[in-house]
Amino acid sequence: MNTSPPTPEAALPREIRWERRTAWPMFVLSVVFFAASTWTLTDGTLPAWARSALALVVVVLWISFIVDFVLRLTISRERWRFLRGRWYELASLVLPLLRPFLILAYVWRLPVFDRFGSAGQRSRYLISVGAFALLFVYAASTAVWFVERQDPHANIKDLGDAIWWGFCTITTVGYGDFTPVTVFGRVLAVGLMLGGIIVIGVTSAAFITALTERIQRMSPGRHPRKGA
């Protein structure tokens, strides 16, 4: 009988082991899903067969994400804890507007960051914060485009213009070449402005902190003073 203690991998819950083994494939699929869905929405010159093929890719990948989530939930021994810890992933699967945020869920699962200790965890955090900022603008811009495109007075007619408007808005550039005209579109714009203050602040703080730690590691002879 083998009485040796279990390895760290074997001691992990089954859903965690599954997530580690499928992390890279699911991350690649999430990027393909994001690219295919964006291409379908932004390129109005695509022929019908190409648009249908991209739509099929999006649907198949979305189903694969749902199957992966259900499988992990099924093999989990503590399903309520699993749902509480991954509610954001469930929301991304259910709500179409949040589906691009699946990339964040799979970035967090990548095992490559675990090989570098605390430095790897900081890198994971920085990448996640930066990706969230980009996806936040993308999701808000897409929502504005959906509510604006049917209005006869709207000038945000395609997703490319909406994304341009979103980045101009969140960076407070405000060229004014594109503006929402519907009530709901303006409500979403205000949400983007207010959320942008938080997102830009958190992103800047995260990168400044990482840069400060990097400088401190490169200067081993300098130690903080006591009581500082």
C-alpha positions as CSV (number, residue, x, y, z in Angstrom):
1,M,0.0,0.0,0.0
2,N,1.3,3.4,-0.9
3,T,1.4,5.4,2.4
4,S,3.3,8.4,1.0
5,P,1.7,11.8,1.4
6,P,-0.2,13.2,-1.6
7,T,1.6,15.5,-3.9
8,P,0.5,19.2,-3.9
9,E,-1.3,18.6,-7.3
10,A,-3.1,15.5,-6.0
11,A,-4.2,17.3,-2.9
12,L,-6.0,20.1,-4.8
13,P,-9.7,19.9,-5.4
14,R,-10.7,18.2,-8.6
15,E,-12.1,21.3,-10.3
16,I,-8.8,23.2,-9.6
17,R,-6.8,20.4,-11.2
18,W,-9.1,20.5,-14.2
19,E,-8.7,24.3,-14.4
20,R,-4.9,24.0,-14.4
21,R,-4.9,21.4,-17.1
22,T,-7.2,23.3,-19.4
23,A,-6.0,26.8,-18.6
24,W,-4.1,27.5,-21.8
25,P,-6.5,26.0,-24.2
26,M,-9.4,27.9,-22.7
27,F,-7.5,31.1,-22.7
28,V,-6.7,30.7,-26.4
29,L,-10.3,29.9,-27.1
30,S,-11.5,33.0,-25.2
31,V,-9.2,35.2,-27.3
32,V,-10.4,33.6,-30.5
33,F,-14.0,34.1,-29.3
34,F,-13.4,37.8,-28.6
35,A,-11.7,38.3,-31.9
36,A,-14.4,36.5,-33.9
37,S,-17.2,38.3,-32.2
38,T,-15.5,41.7,-32.6
39,W,-14.7,41.0,-36.3
40,T,-18.3,40.1,-37.0
41,L,-19.7,43.3,-35.4
42,T,-17.2,45.7,-36.8
43,D,-16.6,44.6,-40.4
44,G,-19.6,45.4,-42.5
45,T,-17.9,44.3,-45.7
46,L,-17.8,40.6,-44.8
47,P,-19.5,38.3,-47.3
48,A,-22.5,36.3,-46.1
49,W,-20.5,33.0,-45.9
50,A,-17.7,34.6,-43.8
51,R,-20.2,36.2,-41.4
52,S,-22.0,32.9,-41.0
53,A,-18.7,31.1,-40.4
54,L,-17.7,33.6,-37.7
55,A,-21.1,33.4,-36.1
56,L,-20.8,29.6,-36.0
57,V,-17.3,29.9,-34.4
58,V,-18.7,32.2,-31.7
59,V,-21.6,29.9,-30.9
60,V,-19.5,26.8,-30.8
61,L,-16.9,28.5,-28.5
62,W,-19.6,29.9,-26.3
63,I,-21.1,26.4,-25.9
64,S,-17.7,25.0,-25.1
65,F,-17.3,27.6,-22.3
66,I,-20.6,26.6,-20.8
67,V,-19.7,22.9,-21.0
68,D,-16.4,23.6,-19.3
69,F,-18.2,25.6,-16.5
70,V,-20.8,22.9,-16.0
71,L,-18.2,20.1,-15.9
72,R,-16.2,21.9,-13.3
73,L,-19.3,22.6,-11.2
74,T,-20.3,18.9,-11.5
75,I,-17.0,17.5,-10.3
76,S,-16.7,20.1,-7.5
77,R,-17.4,18.7,-4.0
78,E,-18.5,22.1,-2.7
79,R,-20.7,23.4,-5.5
80,W,-22.1,26.5,-3.6
81,R,-18.5,27.6,-2.8
82,F,-17.6,27.0,-6.4
83,L,-20.5,29.2,-7.6
84,R,-19.7,31.9,-5.0
85,G,-16.1,32.0,-6.1
86,R,-16.9,32.1,-9.8
87,W,-20.1,34.2,-10.0
88,Y,-18.3,36.6,-12.4
89,E,-17.6,33.8,-14.8
90,L,-21.2,32.6,-14.6
91,A,-22.4,36.2,-15.3
92,S,-20.1,36.4,-18.3
93,L,-21.6,33.2,-19.7
94,V,-25.2,34.3,-19.3
95,L,-25.1,38.0,-20.3
96,P,-23.9,38.6,-23.9
97,L,-22.5,42.0,-23.1
98,L,-20.1,40.5,-20.4
99,R,-18.8,37.6,-22.5
100,P,-15.6,39.4,-23.4
101,F,-14.7,39.4,-19.7
102,L,-14.3,35.6,-19.9
103,I,-10.7,36.4,-21.0
104,L,-10.1,37.7,-17.4
105,A,-11.4,34.4,-15.9
106,Y,-9.0,32.4,-18.0
107,V,-6.0,34.7,-17.5
108,W,-6.4,34.2,-13.8
109,R,-6.3,30.4,-14.3
110,L,-3.0,30.4,-16.2
111,P,-0.5,28.4,-14.2
112,V,2.6,30.2,-15.6
113,F,2.2,32.9,-13.0
114,D,2.5,30.4,-10.2
115,R,6.1,29.5,-11.1
116,F,7.4,32.9,-10.1
117,G,6.0,33.3,-6.6
118,S,4.9,36.7,-5.5
119,A,6.4,38.3,-8.6
120,G,4.2,36.1,-10.7
121,Q,1.1,37.0,-8.7
122,R,1.9,40.7,-9.2
123,S,2.2,40.1,-12.9
124,R,-1.1,38.3,-13.0
125,Y,-2.7,41.2,-11.1
126,L,-1.3,43.8,-13.4
127,I,-2.3,42.0,-16.6
128,S,-5.8,41.4,-15.2
129,V,-6.2,45.1,-14.2
130,G,-5.0,46.3,-17.6
131,A,-7.2,43.8,-19.5
132,F,-10.2,44.8,-17.4
133,A,-9.7,48.4,-18.3
134,L,-9.7,47.7,-22.0
135,L,-12.6,45.3,-21.8
136,F,-14.6,47.8,-19.7
137,V,-14.3,50.4,-22.4
138,Y,-15.2,47.7,-25.0
139,A,-18.3,46.6,-23.2
140,A,-19.5,50.1,-22.5
141,S,-18.9,51.1,-26.1
142,T,-20.7,48.1,-27.4
143,A,-23.7,48.8,-25.2
144,V,-23.9,52.4,-26.4
145,W,-23.6,51.2,-30.0
146,F,-26.5,48.8,-29.5
147,V,-28.9,51.5,-28.2
148,E,-27.7,54.3,-30.6
149,R,-27.5,52.5,-34.0
150,Q,-31.3,52.5,-34.6
151,D,-31.9,56.2,-33.8
152,P,-32.1,58.3,-37.0
153,H,-30.3,61.2,-35.3
154,A,-27.4,59.1,-34.0
155,N,-23.9,59.5,-35.3
156,I,-22.5,56.3,-33.6
157,K,-23.5,53.9,-36.4
158,D,-20.9,51.2,-36.1
159,L,-18.9,49.5,-33.4
160,G,-15.6,51.0,-34.5
161,D,-16.9,54.5,-34.0
162,A,-18.3,53.5,-30.6
163,I,-15.0,52.1,-29.4
164,W,-13.2,55.3,-30.6
165,W,-15.8,57.3,-28.7
166,G,-15.3,55.1,-25.6
167,F,-11.6,55.6,-25.4
168,C,-11.9,59.3,-26.0
169,T,-14.4,59.5,-23.2
170,I,-12.6,57.4,-20.6
171,T,-9.3,59.3,-21.3
172,T,-11.2,62.7,-21.0
173,V,-10.0,63.7,-24.5
174,G,-13.6,64.4,-25.7
175,Y,-13.1,65.3,-29.3
176,G,-16.9,65.6,-29.7
177,D,-16.9,64.0,-33.1
178,F,-19.2,61.2,-31.8
179,T,-21.8,61.7,-29.0
180,P,-24.7,59.6,-27.9
181,V,-28.1,61.2,-28.5
182,T,-30.5,58.7,-26.9
183,V,-31.4,58.9,-23.2
184,F,-30.2,55.4,-22.5
185,G,-27.1,56.0,-24.5
186,R,-26.3,59.1,-22.4
187,V,-26.9,57.2,-19.2
188,L,-24.4,54.6,-20.3
189,A,-22.0,57.4,-21.2
190,V,-22.3,58.8,-17.7
191,G,-21.6,55.3,-16.3
192,L,-18.5,55.0,-18.5
193,M,-17.3,58.4,-17.3
194,L,-17.8,57.6,-13.6
195,G,-16.5,54.0,-14.0
196,G,-13.5,55.4,-15.9
197,I,-12.4,57.5,-13.0
198,I,-12.2,54.3,-10.9
199,V,-10.7,52.1,-13.6
200,I,-8.0,54.6,-14.6
201,G,-7.2,55.3,-10.9
202,V,-6.9,51.6,-10.0
203,T,-4.9,50.8,-13.1
204,S,-2.5,53.7,-12.6
205,A,-2.1,52.8,-8.9
206,A,-1.3,49.2,-9.8
207,F,1.3,50.0,-12.4
208,I,2.9,52.7,-10.2
209,T,3.1,50.2,-7.3
210,A,4.7,47.6,-9.5
211,L,7.2,50.1,-10.9
212,T,8.1,51.2,-7.4
213,E,8.7,47.6,-6.3
214,R,10.8,47.0,-9.4
215,I,13.0,50.0,-8.6
216,Q,13.4,48.9,-5.0
217,R,14.4,45.4,-6.1
218,M,17.0,46.9,-8.5
219,S,18.5,48.9,-5.7
220,P,19.4,46.3,-3.0
221,G,21.7,48.6,-1.2
222,R,18.9,51.0,-0.3
223,H,16.7,50.0,2.7
224,P,13.7,51.8,4.1
225,R,14.5,53.8,7.2
226,K,13.0,52.6,10.5
227,G,9.8,54.2,11.3
228,A,9.3,55.3,7.7
